[in-house]
Amino acid sequence: MSIKIDGALGRIGELWGEVPSARERNWLWMRLKYFFNSLPHPLMQRGTPSIEVITQAKLPIVDSDIDAELEQLLRHQAISISEIRAGRHLNKIEDFDWVSMDDRQLDWLIKHAQLWLKIKIPDAEARLNKRDYFICLIDLAFLPILEKRNYLSALHQSWLSHLKDTSYLNWFFGDDEMARCDFAWQILDSRLGSMIGQEFKKYPGGAGVKCYFDSLQASEYEKRNHIDHIKKLWSQKKYREKLEKNKVRQRNFVLADATIKSLDKLARELGVSRTEALERLIELAARHGMPGTQTGSGGTLGLPGNY
């Protein structure tokens, strides 16, 4: 006993011959709305034309949700539905098991798939989630399934290599991830301009900063230089915060050269910094008095054995 489905999905099933899956509906919608009888074929040789940005449907349909639009498109293309059905080249969903919902990975994969196909469809990218959009781009490629599987395998290895090569970006993850990333955006805004990376600032935590550096048109040396600069300023910021927390202030004193030499010698003997040696001397003087004053130790300043 067949189950009757009402609404647009039921009418799609009647036109298509069966109720297509969500993935197949996405593919069919993009296939009919943007490409008619011509499908994108990857141009992998050098000197290929720039990416074509597809912004409008080529058929007069009423803007609506994807299923409603697909129903309209199928009615327009009813005469060629059997041919379209026979031309499906959809990989098994298992071929995409390694593709996660991670924003950084999906941004990177979509960019590479668009370059591979030489197309970009902003309307579809805005209406589908990123993973579905990436899968749909691969489904649209007019190639045998085996070739697309090989492409996906190569893309997977490229992604793993990219993660390894950009491991310096892992600095943005950690217990204080949000603070580090907010600070990084401030530095990047002041260094490169406040409009940079706007589309990535919506991503939480380190994902946005990593996506930005993935997209940055600069050498790895330049990217590392930006990161090193941010890390240096961050360390200085944390150091100042530590001083503030411990109520430490920087003070400038003028000391004779002979006094500096004596202070350095004392610091070496105690195995401490010049600042710590001076702090200990001041603490001892405060407790026992200065030479020439009335003290419990005969007016002399000494260092107890534990110092």
Secondary structure, DSSP 8 states (H G I E B T S, - for coil): ------HHHHHHHHHHSS---HHHHHHHHHIIIIITT-------STT----EE--S-SS------HHHHHHHHHHHTGGGHHHHHHT-----GGGGTT--S-HHHHHHHHHHHHHHHTEE-HHHHHHS-HHHHHHHHHHHS-S-HHHHHHHHHHHHHHHHHHHHHTGGGGGG-STTHHHHHHHHHHHHHHHH-TTTTGGGTTS-THHHHHHHHHH--S-HHHHHHHHHHHHHHHHHHHHHHHHHHTT---------HHHHHHHHHHHHHHTS-HHHHHHHHHHHHHHH--TTS--TTSS-----TT-
